């Protein structure tokens, strides 16, 4: 049984990792409460899935620019300082959401603006946070550390939407959800402050990386011909762009399952939490993941399962079964995420980790935002069910097509990491 459960060794051997792990887990709860609150605000103001989907577009544009540039900051400067500044910026954005709600502004444009600034700070900070982990955790514990990291991430995605829905249903307003997010991000700022100094590691005879777009180009030049690293990006983009129906959840909660305003808010929270609940379950039972050598095969299989589960979700109208299918999808996505992150950390030299994590941030965080736009647009053309089902099918086809183009990915061996 112990071999089946998550390996807690990284928490025992690294106090820095333990603090960061706990703080990010708490903040993820607050962030997902805010995500539910923003979606509900935009839906209440517009009654449009397309307008809710546009939240993703306003997140996407800063993610691309600042994610790539932020990766160069993590390679050029102390990663602790980069992470601390970005955490403080995210705290200010949470405070701005709270302030606009207290003031009763009711402006979709203002919500889009704050979302964009928040996305920019996240894009700068996330490469630093991910590149920090190989510096504070031994290499052989990276799969376990990543599994634990995604477990806390998914705790946030599980509890946050449900708590957000409950808080909104109980208070009749999104203000309390925003207030709890402010409190949660205060803890992240503290955890970043407590990290040791983490200046760049420069190999003997090498030139210290510099921040800037020239450094971004160097990162892409390193990626050229590195098919295993490229596939970690491509496969996730296929899954998130075509198979992520998150932007449709407000409309699905209202139109497929109905009920009072409080009932719709609670259903929305459950739909939003279900994928993360499945991911959390797979994280708790992640012990065997550390023993998987053929990690490329595991990624492809997991993404196909994700697509099948999402397509099936679009065909059902019984809420318990719908939640189960979303949970299966989330479990599969978590397996994919653990191995994609591990491949990126293991097969990338330290001097490129920040820049590659910048690309990873753009893909992992930007893909779902593109997925929001794609899902909203397809729903506008053919309805929510059409959008969900066709997206799941496109995910399966895309994942298998990429594997056919880059078959070497199926032979990736974790014992001999090759980029």
Secondary structure, 3 states (H helix, E strand, C coil): CCCCCCCCHHHHHCHHHHHHHHHHHHHHHHHHHHHHHHHHHHHHHHCCHHHHHHHHHHHHHHHHHHHHHHHHHHHHCCHHHHHHHHHHHHHHHHHHHHHHHHHCCCCHHHHHHHHHHHHHHHHHHHHHHHHHHHHHCCHHHHHHHHHHHHHHHHHHHHHHHHHHHHHHHHHCCCHHHHHHHHHHHHHHHHHHHHCCCCCCCCCCCCCCCCCCHHHHHHHHHHHCCCHHHHHHHHHHHHHHHHHCCHHHHHHHHHHHHCCCHHHHHHHHHHHHHHHHHHHHHHHHCCHHHHHCCCHHHHHHHHHHHHHHHHHHHCCCCCHHHHHHHHHHHHHHHHHHHHHHHHHHHHHCCHHHHHHHHHHHHHHHHHHHHHHHHHHHHHHHHHCHHHHHHHHHHHHHHHHHHHHHHCHHHHHCCHHHCCC
